[in-house]
């Protein structure tokens, strides 16, 4: 298994992520590889966040520019053409795609109870469904954990059928479903537009309160469903 394949099979994949640090905060003790994908974050926004905000208790150790062929096994142009049906639904111009791999190390004064000594963070300025199919499905690999938090439907610029499309590509992936799912209260509420009914295939591992009065849940795929 090459380096990218290994990363993908061990990572927490966060589609429609914006620059939301919550998964790293809550899952960092369990997982040390994160892959964010969001077309609405341009390079200037990403670099500003990376250098001025980052992640609490961590300092940036290195930044590696990656080619789309290495991660997605195709050029950006090929990717845009192949997934035009999905990309054309978004409400942002996808004009400056990029993908980078950042490595962070824990700062002095922070210890193991804060999080891991190091972790890796990949970010792709890319539409989420196209990113999943191109990175994971083409390799028959499932991410270790999927994040379904604040997918941005409606005012966030995401299209209404995104949860249905996400469910479809997850089920079609020959690599199987992710072993874990991390979701918020809207993602598990059948009356919300963000609802992803695949959460029914997962059982509770841990739950945390959330500032908006809802909750965040880490759940594990029910073994009987992993055949």
C-alpha positions as a Markdown table, in Angstrom:
| # | Residue | x | y | z |
|---|---|---|---|---|
| 1 | Unk | 0.0 | 0.0 | 0.0 |
| 2 | Unk | 1.5 | 3.3 | -1.1 |
| 3 | Unk | 1.6 | 6.4 | 1.1 |
| 4 | Unk | -1.5 | 8.1 | -0.2 |
| 5 | Unk | -3.5 | 4.8 | 0.0 |
| 6 | Unk | -2.4 | 4.3 | 3.6 |
| 7 | Unk | -3.4 | 7.9 | 4.5 |
| 8 | Unk | -6.8 | 7.6 | 2.9 |
| 9 | Unk | -7.5 | 4.2 | 4.7 |
| 10 | Unk | -6.6 | 5.7 | 8.1 |
| 11 | Unk | -8.1 | 9.2 | 7.7 |
| 12 | Unk | -11.1 | 11.1 | 9.0 |
| 13 | Unk | -12.8 | 12.4 | 5.8 |
| 14 | Unk | -14.7 | 15.7 | 6.3 |
| 15 | Unk | -16.6 | 16.7 | 3.1 |
| 16 | Unk | -18.1 | 20.3 | 3.0 |
| 17 | Unk | -15.7 | 21.1 | 5.8 |
| 18 | Unk | -15.1 | 24.8 | 5.5 |
| 19 | Unk | -12.2 | 25.3 | 8.0 |
| 20 | Unk | -14.1 | 23.8 | 10.9 |
| 21 | Unk | -11.7 | 22.5 | 13.6 |
| 22 | Unk | -14.3 | 20.5 | 15.6 |
| 23 | Unk | -13.3 | 17.0 | 14.2 |
| 24 | Unk | -9.7 | 17.6 | 15.1 |
| 25 | Unk | -10.7 | 18.8 | 18.6 |
| 26 | Unk | -12.9 | 15.9 | 19.4 |
| 27 | Unk | -11.4 | 13.1 | 17.4 |
| 28 | Unk | -7.7 | 13.9 | 17.7 |
| 29 | Unk | -7.0 | 11.3 | 20.4 |
| 30 | Unk | -8.5 | 8.5 | 18.2 |
| 31 | Unk | -7.3 | 9.5 | 14.8 |
| 32 | Unk | -4.2 | 11.3 | 13.6 |
| 33 | Unk | -5.0 | 11.8 | 9.9 |
| 34 | Unk | -7.6 | 14.2 | 8.6 |
| 35 | Unk | -8.8 | 15.0 | 5.0 |
| 36 | Unk | -11.0 | 18.1 | 4.5 |
| 37 | Unk | -12.6 | 18.9 | 1.2 |
| 38 | Unk | -14.5 | 22.1 | 0.4 |
| 39 | Unk | -14.7 | 24.1 | -2.8 |
| 40 | Unk | -15.7 | 27.3 | -1.1 |
| 41 | Unk | -12.4 | 27.9 | 0.7 |
| 42 | Unk | -9.9 | 29.7 | -1.6 |
| 43 | Unk | -6.1 | 29.6 | -1.1 |
| 44 | Unk | -5.9 | 33.0 | 0.5 |
| 45 | Unk | -8.5 | 32.0 | 3.2 |
| 46 | Unk | -6.8 | 28.7 | 3.7 |
| 47 | Unk | -3.3 | 30.2 | 4.2 |
| 48 | Unk | -4.6 | 32.9 | 6.5 |
| 49 | Unk | -6.4 | 30.4 | 8.7 |
| 50 | Unk | -3.4 | 28.1 | 8.7 |
| 51 | Unk | -0.9 | 30.7 | 9.7 |
| 52 | Unk | -3.1 | 32.9 | 12.0 |
| 53 | Unk | -5.4 | 30.4 | 13.7 |
| 54 | Unk | -4.3 | 26.8 | 13.1 |
| 55 | Unk | -5.3 | 24.4 | 15.9 |
| 56 | Unk | -5.1 | 25.1 | 19.6 |
| 57 | Unk | -2.0 | 23.6 | 21.2 |
| 58 | Unk | -0.3 | 22.8 | 17.9 |
| 59 | Unk | 2.2 | 24.5 | 15.6 |
| 60 | Unk | 2.6 | 23.9 | 11.9 |
| 61 | Unk | 5.6 | 21.7 | 11.2 |
| 62 | Unk | 5.5 | 21.4 | 7.4 |
| 63 | Unk | 3.3 | 22.1 | 4.3 |
| 64 | Unk | 3.5 | 19.9 | 1.2 |
| 65 | Unk | 1.9 | 20.8 | -2.0 |
| 66 | Unk | 0.4 | 17.8 | -3.7 |
| 67 | Unk | -0.6 | 17.2 | -7.3 |
| 68 | Unk | -4.2 | 16.2 | -8.0 |
| 69 | Unk | -2.8 | 13.2 | -9.9 |
| 70 | Unk | -1.2 | 11.9 | -6.6 |
| 71 | Unk | -4.4 | 12.2 | -4.6 |
| 72 | Unk | -7.2 | 11.9 | -7.2 |
| 73 | Unk | -5.4 | 10.1 | -10.0 |
| 74 | Unk | -6.3 | 12.7 | -12.6 |
| 75 | Unk | -5.8 | 16.4 | -13.4 |
| 76 | Unk | -8.1 | 19.1 | -12.1 |
| 77 | Unk | -9.4 | 19.6 | -15.7 |
| 78 | Unk | -10.2 | 15.9 | -16.1 |
| 79 | Unk | -11.9 | 15.9 | -12.7 |
| 80 | Unk | -14.0 | 18.9 | -13.5 |
| 81 | Unk | -15.2 | 17.3 | -16.7 |
| 82 | Unk | -15.8 | 13.9 | -15.2 |
| 83 | Unk | -17.9 | 15.3 | -12.3 |
| 84 | Unk | -19.5 | 18.2 | -14.1 |
| 85 | Unk | -23.0 | 17.0 | -13.2 |
| 86 | Unk | -22.1 | 17.4 | -9.5 |
| 87 | Unk | -19.8 | 20.4 | -9.7 |
| 88 | Unk | -22.3 | 22.4 | -11.8 |
| 89 | Unk | -24.8 | 22.3 | -8.9 |
| 90 | Unk | -22.6 | 24.3 | -6.5 |
| 91 | Unk | -23.1 | 28.0 | -5.9 |
| 92 | Unk | -19.4 | 29.0 | -6.0 |
| 93 | Unk | -17.0 | 29.3 | -8.8 |
| 94 | Unk | -14.4 | 26.5 | -8.6 |
| 95 | Unk | -11.5 | 28.3 | -10.3 |
| 96 | Unk | -8.4 | 27.8 | -8.2 |
| 97 | Unk | -8.3 | 24.2 | -6.9 |
| 98 | Unk | -5.4 | 23.0 | -4.8 |
| 99 | Unk | -4.5 | 20.2 | -2.4 |
| 100 | Unk | -2.0 | 20.4 | 0.4 |
| 101 | Unk | -0.8 | 18.1 | 3.2 |
| 102 | Unk | 0.1 | 19.8 | 6.5 |
| 103 | Unk | 1.8 | 18.3 | 9.5 |
| 104 | Unk | 1.3 | 19.6 | 13.0 |
| 105 | Unk | 3.2 | 19.0 | 16.2 |
| 106 | Unk | 2.0 | 19.5 | 19.8 |
| 107 | Unk | 3.4 | 22.7 | 21.4 |
| 108 | Unk | 5.5 | 22.7 | 24.6 |
| 109 | Unk | 3.2 | 23.1 | 27.6 |
| 110 | Unk | 0.5 | 20.8 | 26.1 |
| 111 | Unk | 0.4 | 17.1 | 26.9 |
| 112 | Unk | -1.2 | 13.8 | 26.0 |
| 113 | Unk | -4.5 | 14.7 | 27.5 |
| 114 | Unk | -4.8 | 17.6 | 25.0 |
| 115 | Unk | -4.2 | 15.4 | 21.9 |
| 116 | Unk | -1.6 | 13.4 | 19.9 |
| 117 | Unk | 2.0 | 14.4 | 19.7 |
| 118 | Unk | 1.6 | 14.9 | 15.9 |
| 119 | Unk | -1.2 | 14.7 | 13.3 |
| 120 | Unk | -1.5 | 15.2 | 9.5 |
| 121 | Unk | -4.1 | 17.4 | 7.9 |
| 122 | Unk | -4.9 | 17.3 | 4.1 |
| 123 | Unk | -7.0 | 20.0 | 2.6 |
| 124 | Unk | -8.5 | 19.9 | -1.0 |
| 125 | Unk | -10.3 | 22.9 | -2.5 |
| 126 | Unk | -12.6 | 20.5 | -4.3 |
| 127 | Unk | -16.3 | 19.6 | -4.5 |
| 128 | Unk | -16.9 | 16.9 | -1.8 |
| 129 | Unk | -18.7 | 14.2 | -3.8 |
| 130 | Unk | -16.1 | 14.5 | -6.6 |
| 131 | Unk | -13.3 | 14.3 | -4.0 |
| 132 | Unk | -14.8 | 11.2 | -2.4 |
| 133 | Unk | -15.3 | 9.3 | -5.7 |
| 134 | Unk | -11.9 | 10.3 | -7.1 |
| 135 | Unk | -9.8 | 9.7 | -4.0 |
| 136 | Unk | -11.6 | 6.8 | -2.3 |
| 137 | Unk | -14.0 | 5.0 | -4.6 |
| 138 | Unk | -11.5 | 4.8 | -7.5 |
| 139 | Unk | -9.1 | 2.9 | -5.1 |
| 140 | Unk | -11.8 | 0.8 | -3.4 |
| 141 | Unk | -10.8 | 2.4 | -0.1 |
| 142 | Unk | -13.1 | 3.7 | 2.7 |
| 143 | Unk | -12.0 | 6.4 | 5.1 |
| 144 | Unk | -11.7 | 5.2 | 8.7 |
| 145 | Unk | -14.3 | 7.8 | 9.8 |
| 146 | Unk | -16.7 | 10.1 | 7.9 |
| 147 | Unk | -17.7 | 13.5 | 9.3 |
| 148 | Unk | -21.2 | 14.8 | 8.6 |
| 149 | Unk | -21.4 | 18.1 | 10.4 |
| 150 | Unk | -22.8 | 21.4 | 9.0 |
| 151 | Unk | -22.8 | 20.4 | 5.3 |
| 152 | Unk | -24.0 | 23.9 | 4.3 |
| 153 | Unk | -27.2 | 23.1 | 2.6 |
| 154 | Unk | -29.2 | 26.2 | 1.6 |
| 155 | Unk | -27.5 | 29.4 | 2.8 |
| 156 | Unk | -24.2 | 27.6 | 3.0 |
| 157 | Unk | -24.2 | 27.3 | -0.7 |
| 158 | Unk | -24.6 | 23.5 | -0.9 |
| 159 | Unk | -27.3 | 21.9 | -3.0 |
| 160 | Unk | -30.4 | 20.3 | -1.4 |
| 161 | Unk | -29.8 | 16.7 | -2.6 |
| 162 | Unk | -26.2 | 16.6 | -1.1 |
| 163 | Unk | -27.1 | 14.1 | 1.7 |
| 164 | Unk | -28.7 | 11.7 | -0.9 |
| 165 | Unk | -25.7 | 12.0 | -3.2 |
| 166 | Unk | -23.4 | 11.4 | -0.3 |
| 167 | Unk | -25.3 | 8.3 | 0.8 |
| 168 | Unk | -25.3 | 7.0 | -2.8 |
| 169 | Unk | -21.5 | 7.2 | -3.3 |
| 170 | Unk | -20.8 | 5.8 | 0.2 |
| 171 | Unk | -23.0 | 2.7 | -0.6 |
| 172 | Unk | -21.5 | 2.3 | -4.1 |
| 173 | Unk | -17.9 | 2.4 | -2.8 |
| 174 | Unk | -16.5 | -1.2 | -3.1 |
| 175 | Unk | -14.3 | -0.4 | -0.2 |
| 176 | Unk | -17.3 | -0.5 | 2.1 |
| 177 | Unk | -18.7 | 2.1 | 4.6 |
| 178 | Unk | -16.4 | 4.0 | 7.0 |
| 179 | Unk | -15.9 | 2.2 | 10.2 |
| 180 | Unk | -16.9 | 5.3 | 12.2 |
| 181 | Unk | -19.1 | 8.3 | 11.6 |
| 182 | Unk | -19.0 | 11.6 | 13.4 |
| 183 | Unk | -22.2 | 13.7 | 13.0 |
| 184 | Unk | -24.1 | 16.5 | 14.6 |
| 185 | Unk | -27.8 | 16.6 | 15.7 |
| 186 | Unk | -29.0 | 18.0 | 12.4 |
| 187 | Unk | -27.3 | 15.1 | 10.5 |
| 188 | Unk | -29.3 | 12.6 | 12.6 |
| 189 | Unk | -32.6 | 14.4 | 12.6 |
| 190 | Unk | -35.0 | 13.2 | 9.9 |
| 191 | Unk | -36.8 | 16.5 | 9.8 |
| 192 | Unk | -33.6 | 18.5 | 8.9 |
| 193 | Unk | -32.3 | 18.9 | 5.4 |
| 194 | Unk | -28.9 | 17.7 | 6.5 |
| 195 | Unk | -30.3 | 14.3 | 7.5 |
| 196 | Unk | -28.2 | 11.3 | 6.5 |
| 197 | Unk | -30.1 | 8.2 | 7.2 |
| 198 | Unk | -27.0 | 6.0 | 7.1 |
| 199 | Unk | -26.5 | 7.1 | 10.7 |
| 200 | Unk | -29.0 | 4.3 | 11.5 |
| 201 | Unk | -26.3 | 1.8 | 10.6 |
| 202 | Unk | -24.0 | 3.1 | 13.4 |
| 203 | Unk | -24.1 | 2.6 | 17.1 |
| 204 | Unk | -23.1 | 5.2 | 19.7 |
| 205 | Unk | -19.5 | 5.3 | 20.9 |
| 206 | Unk | -19.3 | 8.8 | 22.5 |
| 207 | Unk | -21.4 | 12.0 | 22.5 |
| 208 | Unk | -20.6 | 15.6 | 23.4 |
| 209 | Unk | -22.7 | 18.7 | 23.9 |
| 210 | Unk | -22.5 | 21.5 | 21.2 |
| 211 | Unk | -22.7 | 25.3 | 21.7 |
| 212 | Unk | -25.9 | 25.5 | 19.6 |
| 213 | Unk | -27.7 | 23.2 | 22.1 |
| 214 | Unk | -27.4 | 20.1 | 20.0 |
| 215 | Unk | -24.8 | 17.4 | 20.1 |
| 216 | Unk | -21.9 | 15.8 | 18.4 |
| 217 | Unk | -21.8 | 12.0 | 18.1 |
| 218 | Unk | -19.1 | 9.5 | 17.3 |
| 219 | Unk | -20.6 | 6.2 | 16.2 |
| 220 | Unk | -19.3 | 2.9 | 15.0 |
| 221 | Unk | -20.6 | 0.8 | 12.1 |
| 222 | Unk | -22.7 | -2.1 | 13.3 |
| 223 | Unk | -20.6 | -5.2 | 12.6 |
| 224 | Unk | -23.4 | -7.1 | 10.9 |
| 225 | Unk | -23.6 | -4.3 | 8.3 |
| 226 | Unk | -20.0 | -4.5 | 7.3 |
| 227 | Unk | -20.2 | -7.7 | 5.2 |
